[in-house]
Amino acid sequence: MRIGTFVLAAQFPGQGPGEALHRAVRSAEAAEESGLDSVWLAEHHFVPYGVCPSATTLAALLLGRTRRIRVGTAVSVLPNHHPVALGEQAALLHLTSGGRFSLGVGRGGPWVDLEVFGGGLDAYENGFPEALELLLDWLREPRVAGRGERFGFREVAVVPRADELLDGAAEAAGTSGPEVIVACTSPKSVRLAAGRALPMLLGMHCGDEEKAEMVTLWRTAAREAGHPPEVVEGAAHVSAGVAQIADGPGDATETLVKTMPGWLRQGLDAHVTVDARHRVMRDPVAYTELLCALHPVGPPKLAADRLAATAERTGITRFALLVEGSGDLAATEDNVRRLGADVLPLLT
């Protein structure tokens, strides 16, 4: 079982972005100190739901401040980035960290980001497969040309090469290039990831049954694409969730129900669609209660049992857990430490 944290740099009501980012950095440092496996960083633009606009930049900072823990993006929104620029950043972080960087990418949403960064709605609706293919080429090939509908350019050398880790570091990392993982929310995205044998990041709004169905679909599609059994069965998918540890049976849920709805209401209401399409927002209180029911929220034994049950039902053994739901720095650090000290030993 590999337990990591999921960091949004959430700006709670009454807080400034600097406070949210400081809490994000400290929670990541606490994750390494507590023996957790990884830190996953979200990217958002123009909303207080999360105030980290560049997951790769924050990853660079955290890789420099840590020595052991894996740091990944969850996710870098591919329609907002040129795949070559993102590939260059991923290679740089992979090489300079000794292989501790994972690049998570996703399609994002139909937000005004697409207008600001110039991708346009088509990049969101149709352009993700082409962008992903170009990104993978950049991370795997010595020379790359852009030959798609959106990205066209002459062949150029890939510098630095992502597979040029020093021999010892490459062996320790278990890979010749950075891990690439794809956020999947639909059968179409599952099949896209499976066709390239890329592991999935599955969202925290999904229950075990839905995640198990997506893993089954991924395995079927991967086999149909011709990937060998060891690749299909060994894919290291990641399940996103929420974690809040407390001694009393209802204390952790009470903490999150008091704090998270205000953040969700403020953060999600700030999203603006690029084309004025209607969107239905979740009820913040009901959504918080759903997350508390699905994920490791409660005493250590309950938390460990829920993680073990998810692993048994889905086959997923990597977790990215939101730990900042209290909105408080000291409480977040304590929550991370309890994950390491009180929950992790119950899973080994």
N, C-alpha and C positions, 0 to 999 in steps of 0.2 A: 504494500500500500504506500503510495507516494502522495503526501498531503502538502499542498501549497496554498498560498493566499492569493486572492483576487483583489486587486487594488484599483479602485475607481478614482481616488482623490475626490471624494464626494464633498460638495460644499453644502453643509447643513444650514438651515435658516439662522441668521445672526452671525454667521462666520464669513471670513474673507477667503479668497483663493489661496493666499499664502498659508493660512492655517490649515487648509485642506491638504495642500501639497506637503507641508511639514509633517502632518500626520501620516501621509502616504509613505514618505521616506522612512520615518521612524518605524512604521509597521513592517516595512521590508527588512530593515536592519534587525528588528526583533525576531522576524521569521528565521533568519540565519542563526541568530543567537539561540533560538529555541529548538534547533535541529530539524526544522521543516525542510521540505524538498525543493520548493520553488516559489517564485513570486511572478504573478501574471498581471500585466499593466494594461488598463483600458485606455482608449483614445476617444475623446469627444471634442466637439467644437461648438463654441458659442452658447453653451448651456451649463448651469451649475450642477447638473446631474453628475458630471465629472469634469474637473478643470485641468486635466492633463491633455493638451492638444497634440503632443508628440510622444507616443509610447516608446519609440526608439531612443529619443533624447533622454527620457527618464530612465530607460534601461541602461544607457551608457553610464549615467551617474551611479546607479545602484551596482552595476558590475564593478565599477571602480571602488566602491565602498565595501564590497563583500569579497570573499575568497572562495567560498564553496558552493553557495546556493545557485540554482539555475534561475535565470531571469528571462521572461518571455513577454511578448505582446499579445493581448487578448481583447481586442485585436488592433492591428494597423488596418485602417479602412482603405482598401486597395483603390477604389474609384477616386479617392482624393490624392493619390500618389502616382508618380510615374514609376512603373515597375522596375526600371533600371536604377533609378535613384534609391528606391527602397532596397533593391538587391545589393547595391553598393554599401548601404548602411548596415544591412544584415551581415554581409561578409566581413566588414570592418569589426563589428561587435563580436562575431564568432571568432575571428582570428586573435583579437587582442584580449579576449576573455579566456582563452584556452578551451573554447568549445562549450561555454556555459550559456549561450544565447539561443533562444527559440523564437522563431518568427511566426506568430499567429496572424492570419489575414482573414478579412471578411468583406462582405459586400456592403455592409452599412445599411443605411435607410434612405428614403427619398427626401433628404433634408436639404436645407439651403446651402449646406457645405458644397454640394455639387455645382451650385452657381458661383460660389466664392472661389473655389479652386479650379473651376473651368472644365470639370469633367462632363457636366451636363447629365440630364436624366438618362440618356442612353448608356452612359458608363455604368450606371447602377442597374438598369433593367437588362442590358444585353452584353456589356463589355467585360464582365468579370472573368469568364473563361479565357479570353485572349490575354488579359492582363496577368492572370495567374500563370499561363503558359510561358509568357515572356519572362516573368519573375523566375520561374523554375529553370528556364534555359540559362539565365544569367548566373544562377547559383551552381550550375552543373557543367557548363561548357566553357572552353577557352576563348571562343569568339562568338559573337551574337549579332544577328541582324534583325531589324524589325520588319516583319512582312505581313502584318495584320491590317485590319480595316482602320484601327485607331492609331496604332504605333507603326510608323514606317521610317526606317533609317538604314543607312549603309552598315555593312559589317564592321564591328569594332572589337578591339581586344578587351577582355574582361580583366580589370585590374582594380583591386587585388582579387586573386582567385580564392573563392571560399573554401576550396578543398586543399589549400596549402598550409594547413596547420603543421607545426613541427611534429615529427613522428610520435614522440612520447605523448604529446597533447592530443593528437588525433586518436591514439589508442585509448587514452583515458576518457575522452569524450564519447568514444564508440561511434563516431561518425566522421565523414570527410567534409561535411558541410553543415550549415545550421539546420536544425530541425525546422520543418515547415508544417504548420497545422492550420486547418481550415474551419472557421466557424460555420456550422451547418444548422439550418433552421427549416429545411424543406427537403423532400425526396430528391429534387433536382440538385441541390448543393451536396447532398450525401453521395449521389452517383458521381458528381464531378470530382469530389475528393477521393472516392474509391477508385476511380479510373486511373488516378495518379498515385495510388497507394499512400495518400496523405492522411494522417490521423485527424479525427474530428475534435472540435471543441463544441460541447453541447450546453445549451443555456440553462440558467438557474430556474427558469420558469417551467422547465420540463420535469415531469415525474419519472420514476424508474421505468414504468411500462413504456412510455414514449421513447425514452432513451434506449431501452432494449430493442425496440422495433427499429430504430435508426441504426444500431450496431448490426442487427441482422441484415438489414438492407445493404449496409456498407460491405459486409462480408460477401453477400451474394454478388454485388456489382463488382467487387474486386476480383472475385474468382472468374466472373465472366470476362473481365479485362485481361485475364491471363496471368495474374500475379500468383506466385507460388504459395502453397499452404502455410509455410512458416511466416511469410509476410502478412498474409490475411489474418492468421490467428495471433500474430505478435504485435499488431497495431496498437500503439499506446494512446488511445483516445483519452480525452480529458473531460471530466464532468464539472461544470461550474455550479456553485451553490452558495449558501450562507451558513456561517458558523457563529454561534454565540454560546459561550460556556458559562454556566452558573450552577451553584449548588442546589438551590431550590427547584422543584419540578416546573414551576411556572415563571421563575425569575427572569430567565433569558428571553422568553417570549414577551414578557411584560416590558422589558427594556426596549426591544425592537419595535413593539407596537406603539410605544410612546415617542420614539425618535424617527423611525424610518418614513412614516407617512408624510410628515412635513417636508422631508428632503425629496421624496418621490414626487409629491405634488408640485413643489417649486421647480424641480429639475426637469421632469417630463413635460410640464406645461410650457417650458421654454422652447421646446423643439418647434421649428418652423419648417413646413414642407416646401419644397422647391416649386411645386406646381399648384399650391393651394388645395390639394386633395384633402378630403375629409378623413380624419383619423379618430378612432375610438380609444380613449385612454382608460387604462385599468383604474378601478377604485383603489387608491393608495392603501387604505386600511385592509381591505380584503386581500390585496396582493401581498402585503406584509404577512398577514395571517397564513396565506398559502405557503409562502417561503418558509415560515417557521414550522409548518406541518411537514414539509418535504425534506428538510435538511437538518444537519446536526445542530439543533438549537435546543439546549437544555443541559442537564447534568452530564458529566464526562461519559458515564456508561451509556446513557441514551444516545449521545453523539456518536460514540464508537459503534454502537449497534446499527445506527442508521447508515453510517458509512459502509459498514460491512454488508448490510443488506443491499445497498445499491450496487456494490461490487459483485455480490452473488447474483443479483437479478440481471445485471447488464454486462458483466465481464469487464467493466471499467475499473481500473485501480489507481488512476491519477485524478486528483481533485484540486480545483482552484476555488477557494472558499473566501467569500466576502467577509471580512472581519471588522470592518469599520462602521457597522450598523448602529453603534451607540452614538456616533458622532463626536466622541470624546477621545482625546489623545491618550490619557492614562488608561482609560477603560479598554481602548483598542490594543494597547501594548499588553495589558494584562490578559486580554482575550487570546492574543497570539501565544503568549507564554503558556497559558493553560492548554491550548491545543497541543503544544509540544510536550508539556510535562504530564498532563492528566489524560489526554485522549490518545496520543500516538502510542504509548506503551501498551494500550489495550488492543491495538491493531497488529502488533508484531507477534 
